[in-house]
Amino acid sequence: MFAEEWPLMMFTLLAQLGVGTFIFLTIVRTVLESKENHKTAAQLKNTGFLAIGVIMAIALVLSLFHLGTPSGAYRSLSNIGSSWLSREILFVGIFFVLVLGNYFVARKGQFIRY
C-alpha cells in the first residue's frame, strides 16, 4: 500500500470509531439513567464525550495529510460536489462540533435526553 493512503485509511477508521462509540455511549447512558444510576451515567458521558472529541480531532488532523498540501485544506471544501473526501471532512467536522457541544452541555448538567 502506498504511504499516501495511510492518513486516509486512519481518518476513515478513527471517524467510524468515534461515531460508533457515540452511538454505543448514548445507548449505555440511556439504559443507566432508566435504572436510576445517574452518577455512573454522568461519569460515563463526561469521559466518553471527551474521548470521542479527541478521536475525532485526530481523525480531522489525519485527513489533512492526505491532501497534497495541508496548508490548502480550506480549498478542499470547495469540491463538495465532486470529492468524497471533502464530504467526509465536512460531515466529520459537523459531528465533531456537535459532540463538543454535547460535552459542554453535559458538563453543565443540562444534558438533553434523546
Protein Blocks (a to p, Z undefined) as FASTA:
>chain_A
ZZklmmmmmmmmmmmmmmmmmmmmmmmmmmmmmnopaklmmmmmmmmmmmmmmmmmmmmm
mmmmmpmblmlmmmmmmmmmmmmklmmmmmmmmmmmmmmmmmmmmmnopaccZZ
